[in-house]
Amino acid sequence: MFLQLIEMDKNAGTLNFSYPPGPAEWHKDDIADKTIENVMSLQALETLLCKESGKAPEKLPNGNAWKTIRVIRKGEDIGCVFDIRVKYHQQYYPDME
């Protein structure tokens, strides 16, 4: 499912996203996107999106949203959130390894 970050609240530490409703995977011009506000964790975001898509089992497995949510930037898959976090820490905090 395509998810777009639309706002970051640095003071509250939350994110706001828009996404296509129901089982749609990509934005469509004739259907308004839904929004989710004040997201505080990737696990909560993943749970909401799985339920919204209608494809999720009744009881979601306890997964790791950091590894299942992927980032697409300018049409290029730059990796899952976990990989991006690792690259960031290696680049900006190399002595912490």
Steps between C-alpha positions, in 0.01 A plus 500: 500500500627845411527723805601865484646698789314831502605662827745465788431651842845533654363627831261208550724245325218384272449448126197546274449286187260471209421170332253352251187359666400135519683246288647762259878492491562830319343845501218547246390843377128421530515367860598715797785369712453437871725654761634378830629755745717496809676173423739422783624155399556303182331195654176696553520630143558152360204358697265772375607455137465120515147533633414770244613287206264219595771242424625457855418196715269557797793479740808672363834330561742682727733625230760767473359804317852646476583217259169471311440869416705601196589852385462608138661832413466646150383160373802316644472242779766613747434222750302420809491747789736276701765505224474876464544543875810277495651698209429828682673384818797363306540832318445743789600293805773265374674474839186353665543161332 
